[in-house]
Amino acid sequence: MKKLILFKTFIVLLFSFALSLTLKPEVAKAQQIETGADFYSTYVFRGVAFSGPSFQPYTEFTAGGFSIGAWGSQGFDGFQEMDLYAAYEFDFGLSLGITDYYYPGTPFFEGDSHAFELNVGLEVDKFSFSGNYILNEAEDAGSAGDDLYFEAGVNFGKTDFFIGAGDGWHSTDGDFALVNVGITTSKSVKINDNISIPLSGSVVLNPDSEQFYIFFGVSF
């Protein structure tokens, strides 16, 4: 109960802060809405494969460092995920946010259908670090509550190396384990002088589940 109260308080504070920012003239001019979609040959998240080929649309509103958005994944095998999120990124690389994970097929207005996760990230030069904590138990969303996940990464231009560990739903037995080690690289394929297509490829190993994935993505 205390966790849900904390979550509601965090949301109120986050949106109040965002509203105060949008009232500033310099921030109001920077407001924008972006929409797009990605296609992935396999949907892999934190070292776990959720579905095969997937279409993943998104819409995001930004105002200064604040962002709020909706992201979804529709697998050709029928798997669906629809998430909502809000975050604020400071000029020095720190970001704070909240994500609501929801899987269609379960009642949207029931608490067991949603897992609420607090997110914190930090980027310094080529290095990045993130920490994530799921507040509530959500049987329909695969969370037992108190799930933790940490990830560190290094950027080498168009290539990113990352390593992540977590417990709860992230690992096979619920104990803290190394679950996500991989490399992602990207390039842009030029069609003509006005059109180019962003491509990405990833190689991921999950040492905990002993699964290995190779997949690609296309952005629109």
Residue pairs with C-beta under 8 A, 6 or more apart in sequence:
3 135
3 136
3 145
4 135
4 136
6 135
7 98
7 116
7 118
7 135
7 136
10 98
10 118
11 86
11 98
14 86
14 88
14 96
14 98
15 86
17 66
17 88
18 63
18 66
18 68
18 86
18 88
21 27
21 63
21 64
21 65
21 66
22 28
22 31
22 63
22 64
22 66
24 64
27 63
27 64
28 63
30 62
30 63
30 64
31 61
31 62
31 63
32 61
32 62
33 59
33 60
33 61
33 62
34 59
34 60
34 62
35 57
35 58
35 59
35 60
36 57
36 58
36 219
36 220
37 55
37 56
37 57
37 58
37 219
37 220
38 55
38 56
38 58
38 217
38 218
38 219
38 220
39 53
39 54
39 55
39 56
39 217
39 218
39 220
40 53
40 54
40 56
40 215
40 216
40 217
41 52
41 53
41 215
41 216
41 217
42 49
42 51
42 52
42 53
42 54
42 213
42 215
43 49
43 50
43 51
43 52
43 54
43 56
43 73
43 75
43 79
44 50
44 202
44 204
44 213
44 215
46 149
46 151
46 164
46 166
46 170
46 179
46 180
47 164
47 170
47 179
47 180
47 181
47 182
47 204
47 205
47 206
47 208
47 209
47 211
48 170
48 179
48 206
48 209
49 211
49 213
50 73
50 75
50 79
50 81
51 73
51 75
51 76
51 77
51 79
52 75
52 76
52 77
53 75
53 76
53 77
54 73
54 74
54 75
54 76
54 79
55 73
55 74
55 76
56 71
56 72
56 73
56 74
57 71
57 72
57 74
58 69
58 70
58 71
58 72
59 69
59 70
60 67
60 68
60 69
60 70
61 67
61 68
61 69
65 88
65 89
65 90
65 91
66 86
66 87
66 88
67 85
67 86
67 87
67 88
67 89
68 84
68 85
68 86
68 87
69 84
69 85
69 86
70 82
70 83
70 84
70 85
71 82
71 83
71 85
72 80
72 81
72 82
72 83
73 79
73 80
73 81
73 82
74 80
80 103
80 104
80 105
81 101
81 102
81 103
81 104
82 102
82 103
82 104
83 99
83 100
83 101
83 102
84 99
84 100
84 102
85 97
85 98
85 99
85 100
85 119
86 97
86 98
87 95
87 96
87 97
87 98
87 119
88 95
88 96
88 97
89 95
93 122
93 123
93 124
94 120
94 121
94 122
95 119
95 120
95 121
95 122
95 123
96 119
96 120
97 118
97 119
97 120
97 121
98 116
98 117
98 118
98 119
99 116
99 117
99 119
100 114
100 115
100 116
100 117
101 114
101 115
101 116
101 117
101 138
101 141
101 143
102 108
102 113
102 114
102 141
103 113
103 140
103 141
106 112
106 113
106 140
106 141
107 113
110 140
111 136
111 138
112 137
112 138
112 139
112 140
112 141
113 138
113 140
113 141
114 136
114 138
114 141
115 134
115 136
115 138
115 141
115 142
115 143
115 147
116 134
116 135
116 136
116 138
117 132
117 133
117 134
117 135
117 147
118 132
118 133
118 134
118 135
119 130
119 131
119 132
120 130
120 131
120 132
121 128
121 129
121 130
121 131
122 128
122 129
122 130
126 154
126 155
126 156
127 152
127 153
127 154
127 155
128 151
128 152
128 153
128 154
128 155
129 150
129 151
129 152
129 153
130 150
130 151
131 148
131 149
131 150
132 148
132 149
132 150
132 166
133 146
133 147
133 148
134 143
134 145
134 146
134 147
134 148
134 168
135 145
136 143
136 145
137 143
137 144
137 145
138 145
142 169
143 168
143 169
144 168
144 169
144 174
145 168
146 168
147 166
147 167
147 168
147 169
147 170
148 166
148 167
148 168
148 176
149 164
149 165
149 166
149 167
149 170
150 164
150 165
150 166
151 162
151 163
151 164
151 165
151 180
152 162
152 163
152 164
153 160
153 161
153 162
153 163
154 160
154 161
154 162
158 185
158 186
158 187
159 183
159 184
159 185
159 186
160 183
160 184
160 185
161 182
161 183
162 180
162 181
162 182
162 183
162 184
163 178
163 180
163 181
164 178
164 179
164 180
164 181
165 176
165 177
165 178
165 179
165 180
166 176
166 177
166 179
166 180
167 174
167 175
167 176
167 177
168 174
170 177
170 179
171 177
171 179
171 208
171 209
172 208
172 209
177 207
177 208
178 207
178 208
179 206
179 207
179 208
179 209
180 204
180 206
181 204
181 205
181 206
181 207
182 202
182 203
182 204
182 205
183 202
183 203
184 200
184 201
184 202
185 200
185 201
185 202
186 198
186 199
186 200
186 201
187 198
187 199
187 200
188 196
188 197
188 198
188 199
189 196
189 197
189 199
190 196
191 197
197 218
197 219
197 220
198 218
198 219
199 216
199 217
199 218
199 219
200 216
200 217
200 218
200 219
201 214
201 215
201 216
201 217
202 213
202 214
202 215
202 216
202 217
203 213
203 214
204 212
204 213
204 214
204 215
205 211
205 212
205 213
206 212
206 213
